[in-house]
């Protein structure tokens, strides 16, 4: 499946070199899901996008970069390190 699609849990990313190939890839994935009795929620789907956010990454026709929203979230985490850079248990 990693030739034109990848999946993680309930996230599927379909990618292609051309729109013609992409249409075929989408149809192939959709048929596999239907054959397996799986369905998509239309409100969670995005089609024909040049840029998508997937698993904390921005993926586009220009390449892959880190999603800055995710980076900011990690930068703003508090209570994990004390001033001496010692880790504290989150569960105590």
PDB file of N, CA, C and O in Angstrom, chain B, residues numbered from 101:
ATOM      1  N   UNK B 101       0.812  -1.184   0.000  1.00  0.00           N
ATOM      2  CA  UNK B 101       0.000   0.000   0.000  1.00  0.00           C
ATOM      3  C   UNK B 101       0.865   1.261   0.000  1.00  0.00           C
ATOM      4  O   UNK B 101       0.380   2.314  -0.414  1.00  0.00           O
ATOM      5  N   UNK B 102       2.100   1.204   0.438  1.00  0.00           N
ATOM      6  CA  UNK B 102       2.939   2.403   0.515  1.00  0.00           C
ATOM      7  C   UNK B 102       3.385   2.944  -0.845  1.00  0.00           C
ATOM      8  O   UNK B 102       4.204   3.862  -0.904  1.00  0.00           O
ATOM      9  N   UNK B 103       2.866   2.397  -1.915  1.00  0.00           N
ATOM     10  CA  UNK B 103       3.209   2.925  -3.237  1.00  0.00           C
ATOM     11  C   UNK B 103       2.478   4.225  -3.535  1.00  0.00           C
ATOM     12  O   UNK B 103       3.015   5.083  -4.236  1.00  0.00           O
ATOM     13  N   UNK B 104       1.262   4.391  -3.016  1.00  0.00           N
ATOM     14  CA  UNK B 104       0.490   5.605  -3.256  1.00  0.00           C
ATOM     15  C   UNK B 104      -0.431   5.968  -2.091  1.00  0.00           C
ATOM     16  O   UNK B 104      -1.244   6.886  -2.204  1.00  0.00           O
ATOM     17  N   UNK B 105      -0.307   5.256  -0.982  1.00  0.00           N
ATOM     18  CA  UNK B 105      -1.129   5.558   0.189  1.00  0.00           C
ATOM     19  C   UNK B 105      -0.436   5.057   1.441  1.00  0.00           C
ATOM     20  O   UNK B 105       0.368   4.125   1.405  1.00  0.00           O
ATOM     21  N   UNK B 106      -0.769   5.700   2.544  1.00  0.00           N
ATOM     22  CA  UNK B 106      -0.287   5.252   3.836  1.00  0.00           C
ATOM     23  C   UNK B 106      -1.422   5.425   4.838  1.00  0.00           C
ATOM     24  O   UNK B 106      -2.267   6.308   4.689  1.00  0.00           O
ATOM     25  N   UNK B 107      -1.431   4.589   5.840  1.00  0.00           N
ATOM     26  CA  UNK B 107      -2.499   4.665   6.833  1.00  0.00           C
ATOM     27  C   UNK B 107      -1.919   4.538   8.232  1.00  0.00           C
ATOM     28  O   UNK B 107      -0.963   3.800   8.467  1.00  0.00           O
ATOM     29  N   UNK B 108      -2.520   5.274   9.149  1.00  0.00           N
ATOM     30  CA  UNK B 108      -2.180   5.176  10.575  1.00  0.00           C
ATOM     31  C   UNK B 108      -3.485   5.310  11.336  1.00  0.00           C
ATOM     32  O   UNK B 108      -4.150   6.344  11.269  1.00  0.00           O
ATOM     33  N   UNK B 109      -3.852   4.257  12.062  1.00  0.00           N
ATOM     34  CA  UNK B 109      -5.125   4.190  12.769  1.00  0.00           C
ATOM     35  C   UNK B 109      -6.259   4.513  11.799  1.00  0.00           C
ATOM     36  O   UNK B 109      -6.484   3.760  10.851  1.00  0.00           O
ATOM     37  N   UNK B 110      -6.977   5.615  12.013  1.00  0.00           N
ATOM     38  CA  UNK B 110      -8.079   5.925  11.109  1.00  0.00           C
ATOM     39  C   UNK B 110      -7.739   7.056  10.141  1.00  0.00           C
ATOM     40  O   UNK B 110      -8.633   7.719   9.616  1.00  0.00           O
ATOM     41  N   UNK B 111      -6.451   7.273   9.909  1.00  0.00           N
ATOM     42  CA  UNK B 111      -5.991   8.303   8.970  1.00  0.00           C
ATOM     43  C   UNK B 111      -5.425   7.636   7.727  1.00  0.00           C
ATOM     44  O   UNK B 111      -4.556   6.769   7.825  1.00  0.00           O
ATOM     45  N   UNK B 112      -5.910   8.034   6.567  1.00  0.00           N
ATOM     46  CA  UNK B 112      -5.405   7.512   5.303  1.00  0.00           C
ATOM     47  C   UNK B 112      -4.947   8.692   4.467  1.00  0.00           C
ATOM     48  O   UNK B 112      -5.687   9.659   4.287  1.00  0.00           O
ATOM     49  N   UNK B 113      -3.739   8.613   3.961  1.00  0.00           N
ATOM     50  CA  UNK B 113      -3.204   9.637   3.066  1.00  0.00           C
ATOM     51  C   UNK B 113      -2.940   8.975   1.721  1.00  0.00           C
ATOM     52  O   UNK B 113      -2.195   7.999   1.632  1.00  0.00           O
ATOM     53  N   UNK B 114      -3.558   9.514   0.682  1.00  0.00           N
ATOM     54  CA  UNK B 114      -3.381   9.000  -0.675  1.00  0.00           C
ATOM     55  C   UNK B 114      -2.624  10.062  -1.461  1.00  0.00           C
ATOM     56  O   UNK B 114      -3.025  11.226  -1.475  1.00  0.00           O
ATOM     57  N   UNK B 115      -1.538   9.673  -2.111  1.00  0.00           N
ATOM     58  CA  UNK B 115      -0.699  10.617  -2.835  1.00  0.00           C
ATOM     59  C   UNK B 115      -0.373  10.063  -4.214  1.00  0.00           C
ATOM     60  O   UNK B 115      -0.322   8.849  -4.409  1.00  0.00           O
ATOM     61  N   UNK B 116      -0.154  10.958  -5.163  1.00  0.00           N
ATOM     62  CA  UNK B 116       0.078  10.549  -6.550  1.00  0.00           C
ATOM     63  C   UNK B 116       0.916  11.588  -7.278  1.00  0.00           C
ATOM     64  O   UNK B 116       1.029  12.736  -6.846  1.00  0.00           O
ATOM     65  N   UNK B 117       1.501  11.160  -8.391  1.00  0.00           N
ATOM     66  CA  UNK B 117       2.309  12.061  -9.211  1.00  0.00           C
ATOM     67  C   UNK B 117       1.481  12.879 -10.187  1.00  0.00           C
ATOM     68  O   UNK B 117       1.951  13.899 -10.691  1.00  0.00           O
ATOM     69  N   UNK B 118       0.250  12.445 -10.461  1.00  0.00           N
ATOM     70  CA  UNK B 118      -0.598  13.168 -11.406  1.00  0.00           C
ATOM     71  C   UNK B 118      -2.055  13.044 -10.968  1.00  0.00           C
ATOM     72  O   UNK B 118      -2.416  12.132 -10.224  1.00  0.00           O
ATOM     73  N   UNK B 119      -2.879  13.964 -11.435  1.00  0.00           N
ATOM     74  CA  UNK B 119      -4.298  13.916 -11.086  1.00  0.00           C
ATOM     75  C   UNK B 119      -4.964  12.667 -11.657  1.00  0.00           C
ATOM     76  O   UNK B 119      -5.843  12.082 -11.024  1.00  0.00           O
ATOM     77  N   UNK B 120      -4.548  12.264 -12.843  1.00  0.00           N
ATOM     78  CA  UNK B 120      -5.118  11.064 -13.470  1.00  0.00           C
ATOM     79  C   UNK B 120      -4.830   9.823 -12.615  1.00  0.00           C
ATOM     80  O   UNK B 120      -5.726   9.024 -12.346  1.00  0.00           O
ATOM     81  N   UNK B 121      -3.580   9.675 -12.197  1.00  0.00           N
ATOM     82  CA  UNK B 121      -3.219   8.547 -11.337  1.00  0.00           C
ATOM     83  C   UNK B 121      -3.932   8.654  -9.996  1.00  0.00           C
ATOM     84  O   UNK B 121      -4.375   7.649  -9.441  1.00  0.00           O
ATOM     85  N   UNK B 122      -4.043   9.884  -9.472  1.00  0.00           N
ATOM     86  CA  UNK B 122      -4.647  10.086  -8.168  1.00  0.00           C
ATOM     87  C   UNK B 122      -6.106   9.614  -8.154  1.00  0.00           C
ATOM     88  O   UNK B 122      -6.550   8.971  -7.203  1.00  0.00           O
ATOM     89  N   UNK B 123      -6.829   9.935  -9.198  1.00  0.00           N
ATOM     90  CA  UNK B 123      -8.223   9.506  -9.267  1.00  0.00           C
ATOM     91  C   UNK B 123      -8.318   7.982  -9.195  1.00  0.00           C
ATOM     92  O   UNK B 123      -9.185   7.447  -8.503  1.00  0.00           O
ATOM     93  N   UNK B 124      -7.441   7.288  -9.899  1.00  0.00           N
ATOM     94  CA  UNK B 124      -7.412   5.824  -9.854  1.00  0.00           C
ATOM     95  C   UNK B 124      -7.035   5.299  -8.479  1.00  0.00           C
ATOM     96  O   UNK B 124      -7.606   4.319  -8.003  1.00  0.00           O
ATOM     97  N   UNK B 125      -6.072   5.953  -7.842  1.00  0.00           N
ATOM     98  CA  UNK B 125      -5.646   5.543  -6.501  1.00  0.00           C
ATOM     99  C   UNK B 125      -6.778   5.718  -5.484  1.00  0.00           C
ATOM    100  O   UNK B 125      -7.011   4.843  -4.649  1.00  0.00           O
ATOM    101  N   UNK B 126      -7.477   6.856  -5.562  1.00  0.00           N
ATOM    102  CA  UNK B 126      -8.589   7.104  -4.639  1.00  0.00           C
ATOM    103  C   UNK B 126      -9.679   6.054  -4.844  1.00  0.00           C
ATOM    104  O   UNK B 126     -10.204   5.504  -3.877  1.00  0.00           O
ATOM    105  N   UNK B 127     -10.015   5.780  -6.094  1.00  0.00           N
ATOM    106  CA  UNK B 127     -11.042   4.766  -6.382  1.00  0.00           C
ATOM    107  C   UNK B 127     -10.619   3.397  -5.856  1.00  0.00           C
ATOM    108  O   UNK B 127     -11.444   2.663  -5.313  1.00  0.00           O
ATOM    109  N   UNK B 128      -9.352   3.049  -6.011  1.00  0.00           N
ATOM    110  CA  UNK B 128      -8.859   1.752  -5.547  1.00  0.00           C
ATOM    111  C   UNK B 128      -8.991   1.641  -4.027  1.00  0.00           C
ATOM    112  O   UNK B 128      -9.469   0.629  -3.513  1.00  0.00           O
ATOM    113  N   UNK B 129      -8.560   2.695  -3.304  1.00  0.00           N
ATOM    114  CA  UNK B 129      -8.654   2.695  -1.839  1.00  0.00           C
ATOM    115  C   UNK B 129     -10.116   2.638  -1.403  1.00  0.00           C
ATOM    116  O   UNK B 129     -10.472   1.864  -0.515  1.00  0.00           O
ATOM    117  N   UNK B 130     -10.952   3.447  -2.021  1.00  0.00           N
ATOM    118  CA  UNK B 130     -12.370   3.463  -1.653  1.00  0.00           C
ATOM    119  C   UNK B 130     -13.010   2.089  -1.860  1.00  0.00           C
ATOM    120  O   UNK B 130     -13.824   1.658  -1.043  1.00  0.00           O
ATOM    121  N   UNK B 131     -12.654   1.407  -2.932  1.00  0.00           N
ATOM    122  CA  UNK B 131     -13.205   0.073  -3.193  1.00  0.00           C
ATOM    123  C   UNK B 131     -12.724  -0.927  -2.154  1.00  0.00           C
ATOM    124  O   UNK B 131     -13.501  -1.769  -1.704  1.00  0.00           O
ATOM    125  N   UNK B 132     -11.431  -0.845  -1.757  1.00  0.00           N
ATOM    126  CA  UNK B 132     -10.916  -1.744  -0.722  1.00  0.00           C
ATOM    127  C   UNK B 132     -11.655  -1.532   0.598  1.00  0.00           C
ATOM    128  O   UNK B 132     -11.990  -2.493   1.290  1.00  0.00           O
ATOM    129  N   UNK B 133     -11.907  -0.268   0.940  1.00  0.00           N
ATOM    130  CA  UNK B 133     -12.643   0.029   2.170  1.00  0.00           C
ATOM    131  C   UNK B 133     -14.066  -0.526   2.098  1.00  0.00           C
ATOM    132  O   UNK B 133     -14.553  -1.129   3.054  1.00  0.00           O
ATOM    133  N   UNK B 134     -14.719  -0.322   0.969  1.00  0.00           N
ATOM    134  CA  UNK B 134     -16.076  -0.827   0.788  1.00  0.00           C
ATOM    135  C   UNK B 134     -16.111  -2.344   0.871  1.00  0.00           C
ATOM    136  O   UNK B 134     -16.989  -2.915   1.516  1.00  0.00           O
ATOM    137  N   UNK B 135     -15.151  -3.000   0.214  1.00  0.00           N
ATOM    138  CA  UNK B 135     -15.069  -4.469   0.246  1.00  0.00           C
ATOM    139  C   UNK B 135     -14.888  -4.993   1.676  1.00  0.00           C
ATOM    140  O   UNK B 135     -15.350  -6.085   2.008  1.00  0.00           O
ATOM    141  N   UNK B 136     -14.214  -4.204   2.512  1.00  0.00           N
ATOM    142  CA  UNK B 136     -13.970  -4.611   3.899  1.00  0.00           C
ATOM    143  C   UNK B 136     -15.113  -4.198   4.828  1.00  0.00           C
ATOM    144  O   UNK B 136     -15.069  -4.465   6.029  1.00  0.00           O
ATOM    145  N   UNK B 137     -16.130  -3.552   4.272  1.00  0.00           N
ATOM    146  CA  UNK B 137     -17.257  -3.116   5.084  1.00  0.00           C
ATOM    147  C   UNK B 137     -16.956  -1.879   5.911  1.00  0.00           C
ATOM    148  O   UNK B 137     -17.607  -1.629   6.925  1.00  0.00           O
ATOM    149  N   UNK B 138     -15.970  -1.105   5.478  1.00  0.00           N
ATOM    150  CA  UNK B 138     -15.587   0.114   6.193  1.00  0.00           C
ATOM    151  C   UNK B 138     -16.137   1.333   5.457  1.00  0.00           C
ATOM    152  O   UNK B 138     -16.244   1.341   4.231  1.00  0.00           O
ATOM    153  N   UNK B 139     -16.480   2.354   6.223  1.00  0.00           N
ATOM    154  CA  UNK B 139     -17.060   3.560   5.645  1.00  0.00           C
ATOM    155  C   UNK B 139     -16.332   4.783   6.149  1.00  0.00           C
ATOM    156  O   UNK B 139     -15.740   4.771   7.228  1.00  0.00           O
ATOM    157  N   UNK B 140     -16.381   5.854   5.349  1.00  0.00           N
ATOM    158  CA  UNK B 140     -15.743   7.118   5.704  1.00  0.00           C
ATOM    159  C   UNK B 140     -16.790   8.113   6.167  1.00  0.00           C
ATOM    160  O   UNK B 140     -17.943   8.059   5.738  1.00  0.00           O
ATOM    161  N   UNK B 141     -16.388   9.018   7.043  1.00  0.00           N
ATOM    162  CA  UNK B 141     -17.251  10.125   7.428  1.00  0.00           C
ATOM    163  C   UNK B 141     -16.896  11.292   6.505  1.00  0.00           C
ATOM    164  O   UNK B 141     -15.791  11.829   6.591  1.00  0.00           O
ATOM    165  N   UNK B 142     -17.813  11.690   5.628  1.00  0.00           N
ATOM    166  CA  UNK B 142     -17.500  12.756   4.662  1.00  0.00           C
ATOM    167  C   UNK B 142     -16.963  14.030   5.308  1.00  0.00           C
ATOM    168  O   UNK B 142     -16.106  14.699   4.730  1.00  0.00           O
ATOM    169  N   UNK B 143     -17.457  14.376   6.504  1.00  0.00           N
ATOM    170  CA  UNK B 143     -17.006  15.608   7.144  1.00  0.00           C
ATOM    171  C   UNK B 143     -15.557  15.535   7.605  1.00  0.00           C
ATOM    172  O   UNK B 143     -14.960  16.565   7.919  1.00  0.00           O
ATOM    173  N   UNK B 144     -14.985  14.340   7.652  1.00  0.00           N
ATOM    174  CA  UNK B 144     -13.585  14.182   8.054  1.00  0.00           C
ATOM    175  C   UNK B 144     -12.657  14.004   6.850  1.00  0.00           C
ATOM    176  O   UNK B 144     -11.445  13.868   7.016  1.00  0.00           O
ATOM    177  N   UNK B 145     -13.221  14.004   5.644  1.00  0.00           N
ATOM    178  CA  UNK B 145     -12.440  13.748   4.435  1.00  0.00           C
ATOM    179  C   UNK B 145     -12.058  15.044   3.735  1.00  0.00           C
ATOM    180  O   UNK B 145     -12.793  16.032   3.761  1.00  0.00           O
ATOM    181  N   UNK B 146     -10.894  15.011   3.111  1.00  0.00           N
ATOM    182  CA  UNK B 146     -10.437  16.107   2.267  1.00  0.00           C
ATOM    183  C   UNK B 146      -9.948  15.500   0.961  1.00  0.00           C
ATOM    184  O   UNK B 146      -9.194  14.527   0.966  1.00  0.00           O
ATOM    185  N   UNK B 147     -10.374  16.070  -0.142  1.00  0.00           N
ATOM    186  CA  UNK B 147      -9.973  15.555  -1.450  1.00  0.00           C
ATOM    187  C   UNK B 147      -9.374  16.670  -2.295  1.00  0.00           C
ATOM    188  O   UNK B 147      -9.725  17.841  -2.152  1.00  0.00           O
ATOM    189  N   UNK B 148      -8.458  16.278  -3.181  1.00  0.00           N
ATOM    190  CA  UNK B 148      -7.830  17.186  -4.149  1.00  0.00           C
ATOM    191  C   UNK B 148      -7.201  18.388  -3.468  1.00  0.00           C
ATOM    192  O   UNK B 148      -7.467  19.533  -3.836  1.00  0.00           O
ATOM    193  N   UNK B 149      -6.363  18.122  -2.472  1.00  0.00           N
ATOM    194  CA  UNK B 149      -5.655  19.167  -1.750  1.00  0.00           C
ATOM    195  C   UNK B 149      -4.180  19.135  -2.144  1.00  0.00           C
ATOM    196  O   UNK B 149      -3.598  18.064  -2.316  1.00  0.00           O
ATOM    197  N   UNK B 150      -3.584  20.311  -2.284  1.00  0.00           N
ATOM    198  CA  UNK B 150      -2.147  20.390  -2.562  1.00  0.00           C
ATOM    199  C   UNK B 150      -1.330  20.328  -1.271  1.00  0.00           C
ATOM    200  O   UNK B 150      -0.150  19.978  -1.293  1.00  0.00           O
ATOM    201  N   UNK B 151      -1.964  20.669  -0.147  1.00  0.00           N
ATOM    202  CA  UNK B 151      -1.308  20.649   1.154  1.00  0.00           C
ATOM    203  C   UNK B 151      -2.256  20.030   2.168  1.00  0.00           C
ATOM    204  O   UNK B 151      -3.439  20.367   2.209  1.00  0.00           O
ATOM    205  N   UNK B 152      -1.729  19.116   2.991  1.00  0.00           N
ATOM    206  CA  UNK B 152      -2.538  18.501   4.050  1.00  0.00           C
ATOM    207  C   UNK B 152      -1.717  18.417   5.329  1.00  0.00           C
ATOM    208  O   UNK B 152      -0.487  18.377   5.295  1.00  0.00           O
ATOM    209  N   UNK B 153      -2.425  18.389   6.464  1.00  0.00           N
ATOM    210  CA  UNK B 153      -1.788  18.119   7.748  1.00  0.00           C
ATOM    211  C   UNK B 153      -2.050  16.655   8.044  1.00  0.00           C
ATOM    212  O   UNK B 153      -3.197  16.208   8.037  1.00  0.00           O
ATOM    213  N   UNK B 154      -0.983  15.909   8.306  1.00  0.00           N
ATOM    214  CA  UNK B 154      -1.097  14.465   8.532  1.00  0.00           C
ATOM    215  C   UNK B 154      -0.094  14.059   9.596  1.00  0.00           C
ATOM    216  O   UNK B 154       1.114  14.171   9.390  1.00  0.00           O
ATOM    217  N   UNK B 155      -0.585  13.591  10.722  1.00  0.00           N
ATOM    218  CA  UNK B 155       0.249  13.083  11.810  1.00  0.00           C
ATOM    219  C   UNK B 155       1.298  14.095  12.255  1.00  0.00           C
ATOM    220  O   UNK B 155       2.456  13.738  12.476  1.00  0.00           O
ATOM    221  N   UNK B 156       0.895  15.353  12.384  1.00  0.00           N
ATOM    222  CA  UNK B 156       1.801  16.384  12.876  1.00  0.00           C
ATOM    223  C   UNK B 156       2.749  16.939  11.834  1.00  0.00           C
ATOM    224  O   UNK B 156       3.703  17.642  12.168  1.00  0.00           O
ATOM    225  N   UNK B 157       2.494  16.630  10.587  1.00  0.00           N
ATOM    226  CA  UNK B 157       3.331  17.138   9.496  1.00  0.00           C
ATOM    227  C   UNK B 157       2.484  17.908   8.500  1.00  0.00           C
ATOM    228  O   UNK B 157       1.300  17.618   8.328  1.00  0.00           O
ATOM    229  N   UNK B 158       3.089  18.887   7.844  1.00  0.00           N
ATOM    230  CA  UNK B 158       2.488  19.545   6.693  1.00  0.00           C
ATOM    231  C   UNK B 158       3.083  18.871   5.468  1.00  0.00           C
ATOM    232  O   UNK B 158       4.297  18.906   5.263  1.00  0.00           O
ATOM    233  N   UNK B 159       2.246  18.269   4.669  1.00  0.00           N
ATOM    234  CA  UNK B 159       2.712  17.566   3.473  1.00  0.00           C
ATOM    235  C   UNK B 159       2.132  18.281   2.267  1.00  0.00           C
ATOM    236  O   UNK B 159       0.921  18.474   2.168  1.00  0.00           O
ATOM    237  N   UNK B 160       3.013  18.675   1.348  1.00  0.00           N
ATOM    238  CA  UNK B 160       2.565  19.399   0.163  1.00  0.00           C
ATOM    239  C   UNK B 160       3.333  18.928  -1.058  1.00  0.00           C
ATOM    240  O   UNK B 160       4.213  18.072  -0.972  1.00  0.00           O
ATOM    241  N   UNK B 161       2.981  19.501  -2.183  1.00  0.00           N
ATOM    242  CA  UNK B 161       3.685  19.190  -3.420  1.00  0.00           C
ATOM    243  C   UNK B 161       5.126  19.694  -3.374  1.00  0.00           C
ATOM    244  O   UNK B 161       5.957  19.287  -4.186  1.00  0.00           O
ATOM    245  N   UNK B 162       5.422  20.585  -2.420  1.00  0.00           N
ATOM    246  CA  UNK B 162       6.776  21.136  -2.276  1.00  0.00           C
ATOM    247  C   UNK B 162       7.634  20.376  -1.276  1.00  0.00           C
ATOM    248  O   UNK B 162       8.844  20.592  -1.209  1.00  0.00           O
ATOM    249  N   UNK B 163       7.019  19.483  -0.494  1.00  0.00           N
ATOM    250  CA  UNK B 163       7.783  18.716   0.471  1.00  0.00           C
ATOM    251  C   UNK B 163       7.047  18.528   1.782  1.00  0.00           C
ATOM    252  O   UNK B 163       5.836  18.727   1.872  1.00  0.00           O
ATOM    253  N   UNK B 164       7.808  18.138   2.800  1.00  0.00           N
ATOM    254  CA  UNK B 164       7.254  17.851   4.119  1.00  0.00           C
ATOM    255  C   UNK B 164       7.911  18.771   5.139  1.00  0.00           C
ATOM    256  O   UNK B 164       9.126  18.965   5.130  1.00  0.00           O
ATOM    257  N   UNK B 165       7.084  19.335   6.022  1.00  0.00           N
ATOM    258  CA  UNK B 165       7.604  20.172   7.095  1.00  0.00           C
ATOM    259  C   UNK B 165       6.810  19.896   8.370  1.00  0.00           C
ATOM    260  O   UNK B 165       5.735  19.299   8.331  1.00  0.00           O
ATOM    261  N   UNK B 166       7.350  20.334   9.479  1.00  0.00           N
ATOM    262  CA  UNK B 166       6.696  20.142  10.769  1.00  0.00           C
ATOM    263  C   UNK B 166       5.522  21.100  10.886  1.00  0.00           C
ATOM    264  O   UNK B 166       5.613  22.256  10.473  1.00  0.00           O
ATOM    265  N   UNK B 167       4.425  20.622  11.447  1.00  0.00           N
ATOM    266  CA  UNK B 167       3.264  21.460  11.719  1.00  0.00           C
ATOM    267  C   UNK B 167       3.615  22.371  12.885  1.00  0.00           C
ATOM    268  O   UNK B 167       3.783  21.895  14.008  1.00  0.00           O
ATOM    269  N   UNK B 168       3.728  23.663  12.642  1.00  0.00           N
ATOM    270  CA  UNK B 168       4.161  24.618  13.669  1.00  0.00           C
ATOM    271  C   UNK B 168       3.209  24.654  14.865  1.00  0.00           C
ATOM    272  O   UNK B 168       3.642  24.940  15.981  1.00  0.00           O
ATOM    273  N   UNK B 169       1.924  24.371  14.655  1.00  0.00           N
ATOM    274  CA  UNK B 169       0.981  24.314  15.782  1.00  0.00           C
ATOM    275  C   UNK B 169       1.402  23.231  16.774  1.00  0.00           C
ATOM    276  O   UNK B 169       1.312  23.422  17.987  1.00  0.00           O
ATOM    277  N   UNK B 170       1.860  22.095  16.250  1.00  0.00           N
ATOM    278  CA  UNK B 170       2.298  20.991  17.115  1.00  0.00           C
ATOM    279  C   UNK B 170       3.599  21.362  17.837  1.00  0.00           C
ATOM    280  O   UNK B 170       3.775  21.032  19.009  1.00  0.00           O
ATOM    281  N   UNK B 171       4.498  22.041  17.144  1.00  0.00           N
ATOM    282  CA  UNK B 171       5.763  22.458  17.753  1.00  0.00           C
ATOM    283  C   UNK B 171       5.486  23.419  18.906  1.00  0.00           C
ATOM    284  O   UNK B 171       6.085  23.289  19.974  1.00  0.00           O
ATOM    285  N   UNK B 172       4.592  24.374  18.706  1.00  0.00           N
ATOM    286  CA  UNK B 172       4.253  25.329  19.762  1.00  0.00           C
ATOM    287  C   UNK B 172       3.647  24.620  20.971  1.00  0.00           C
ATOM    288  O   UNK B 172       3.942  24.974  22.112  1.00  0.00           O
ATOM    289  N   UNK B 173       2.813  23.633  20.727  1.00  0.00           N
ATOM    290  CA  UNK B 173       2.215  22.881  21.830  1.00  0.00           C
ATOM    291  C   UNK B 173       3.287  22.218  22.670  1.00  0.00           C
ATOM    292  O   UNK B 173       3.235  22.271  23.899  1.00  0.00           O
ATOM    293  N   UNK B 174       4.255  21.596  22.026  1.00  0.00           N
ATOM    294  CA  UNK B 174       5.333  20.924  22.755  1.00  0.00           C
ATOM    295  C   UNK B 174       6.198  21.947  23.490  1.00  0.00           C
ATOM    296  O   UNK B 174       6.607  21.707  24.626  1.00  0.00           O
ATOM    297  N   UNK B 175       6.479  23.079  22.854  1.00  0.00           N
ATOM    298  CA  UNK B 175       7.283  24.117  23.508  1.00  0.00           C
ATOM    299  C   UNK B 175       6.615  24.650  24.762  1.00  0.00           C
ATOM    300  O   UNK B 175       7.294  25.050  25.708  1.00  0.00           O
ATOM    301  N   UNK B 176       5.292  24.657  24.776  1.00  0.00           N
ATOM    302  CA  UNK B 176       4.551  25.244  25.890  1.00  0.00           C
ATOM    303  C   UNK B 176       4.188  24.248  26.981  1.00  0.00           C
ATOM    304  O   UNK B 176       3.460  24.604  27.907  1.00  0.00           O
ATOM    305  N   UNK B 177       4.667  23.023  26.904  1.00  0.00           N
ATOM    306  CA  UNK B 177       4.393  22.038  27.942  1.00  0.00           C
ATOM    307  C   UNK B 177       5.155  22.447  29.193  1.00  0.00           C
ATOM    308  O   UNK B 177       6.348  22.745  29.136  1.00  0.00           O
ATOM    309  N   UNK B 178       4.459  22.459  30.316  1.00  0.00           N
ATOM    310  CA  UNK B 178       5.109  22.811  31.578  1.00  0.00           C
ATOM    311  C   UNK B 178       4.935  21.670  32.573  1.00  0.00           C
ATOM    312  O   UNK B 178       4.043  20.833  32.432  1.00  0.00           O
ATOM    313  N   UNK B 179       5.783  21.653  33.558  1.00  0.00           N
ATOM    314  CA  UNK B 179       5.664  20.668  34.618  1.00  0.00           C
ATOM    315  C   UNK B 179       6.358  19.354  34.329  1.00  0.00           C
ATOM    316  O   UNK B 179       6.275  18.433  35.141  1.00  0.00           O
ATOM    317  N   UNK B 180       7.034  19.234  33.210  1.00  0.00           N
ATOM    318  CA  UNK B 180       7.730  17.993  32.910  1.00  0.00           C
ATOM    319  C   UNK B 180       9.165  18.065  33.408  1.00  0.00           C
ATOM    320  O   UNK B 180       9.685  17.088  33.947  1.00  0.00           O
ATOM    321  N   UNK B 181       9.802  19.206  33.233  1.00  0.00           N
ATOM    322  CA  UNK B 181      11.171  19.391  33.709  1.00  0.00           C
ATOM    323  C   UNK B 181      11.176  20.397  34.855  1.00  0.00           C
ATOM    324  O   UNK B 181      10.466  21.401  34.809  1.00  0.00           O
ATOM    325  N   UNK B 182      11.973  20.126  35.876  1.00  0.00           N
ATOM    326  CA  UNK B 182      12.138  21.131  36.915  1.00  0.00           C
ATOM    327  C   UNK B 182      13.293  22.046  36.503  1.00  0.00           C
ATOM    328  O   UNK B 182      13.917  21.807  35.469  1.00  0.00           O
ATOM    329  N   UNK B 183      13.594  23.090  37.287  1.00  0.00           N
ATOM    330  CA  UNK B 183      14.675  24.010  36.895  1.00  0.00           C
ATOM    331  C   UNK B 183      16.036  23.333  36.706  1.00  0.00           C
ATOM    332  O   UNK B 183      16.894  23.875  36.010  1.00  0.00           O
ATOM    333  N   UNK B 184      16.246  22.179  37.301  1.00  0.00           N
ATOM    334  CA  UNK B 184      17.519  21.466  37.152  1.00  0.00           C
ATOM    335  C   UNK B 184      17.484  20.471  36.001  1.00  0.00           C
ATOM    336  O   UNK B 184      18.352  19.606  35.888  1.00  0.00           O
ATOM    337  N   UNK B 185      16.478  20.603  35.155  1.00  0.00           N
ATOM    338  CA  UNK B 185      16.293  19.709  33.998  1.00  0.00           C
ATOM    339  C   UNK B 185      16.123  18.244  34.400  1.00  0.00           C
ATOM    340  O   UNK B 185      16.550  17.341  33.680  1.00  0.00           O
ATOM    341  N   UNK B 186      15.499  18.021  35.549  1.00  0.00           N
ATOM    342  CA  UNK B 186      15.184  16.676  35.989  1.00  0.00           C
ATOM    343  C   UNK B 186      13.714  16.406  35.690  1.00  0.00           C
ATOM    344  O   UNK B 186      12.849  17.241  35.954  1.00  0.00           O
ATOM    345  N   UNK B 187      13.449  15.236  35.140  1.00  0.00           N
ATOM    346  CA  UNK B 187      12.068  14.882  34.797  1.00  0.00           C
ATOM    347  C   UNK B 187      11.263  14.538  36.035  1.00  0.00           C
ATOM    348  O   UNK B 187      11.741  13.850  36.936  1.00  0.00           O
ATOM    349  N   UNK B 188      10.047  15.023  36.063  1.00  0.00           N
ATOM    350  CA  UNK B 188       9.107  14.688  37.128  1.00  0.00           C
ATOM    351  C   UNK B 188       8.071  13.721  36.568  1.00  0.00           C
ATOM    352  O   UNK B 188       7.692  13.806  35.400  1.00  0.00           O
ATOM    353  N   UNK B 189       7.636  12.836  37.386  1.00  0.00           N
ATOM    354  CA  UNK B 189       6.594  11.915  36.969  1.00  0.00           C
ATOM    355  C   UNK B 189       5.299  12.693  36.788  1.00  0.00           C
ATOM    356  O   UNK B 189       4.918  13.478  37.656  1.00  0.00           O
ATOM    357  N   UNK B 190       4.613  12.476  35.654  1.00  0.00           N
ATOM    358  CA  UNK B 190       3.336  13.129  35.425  1.00  0.00           C
ATOM    359  C   UNK B 190       2.238  12.521  36.282  1.00  0.00           C
ATOM    360  O   UNK B 190       1.198  13.143  36.498  1.00  0.00           O
ATOM    361  N   UNK B 191       2.466  11.302  36.772  1.00  0.00           N
ATOM    362  CA  UNK B 191       1.461  10.616  37.573  1.00  0.00           C
ATOM    363  C   UNK B 191       1.745  10.721  39.062  1.00  0.00           C
ATOM    364  O   UNK B 191       0.885  10.388  39.877  1.00  0.00           O
ATOM    365  N   UNK B 192       2.926  11.175  39.427  1.00  0.00           N
ATOM    366  CA  UNK B 192       3.391  11.256  40.816  1.00  0.00           C
ATOM    367  C   UNK B 192       3.350   9.895  41.438  1.00  0.00           C
ATOM    368  O   UNK B 192       3.702   9.740  42.607  1.00  0.00           O
TER     369      UNK B 192
END
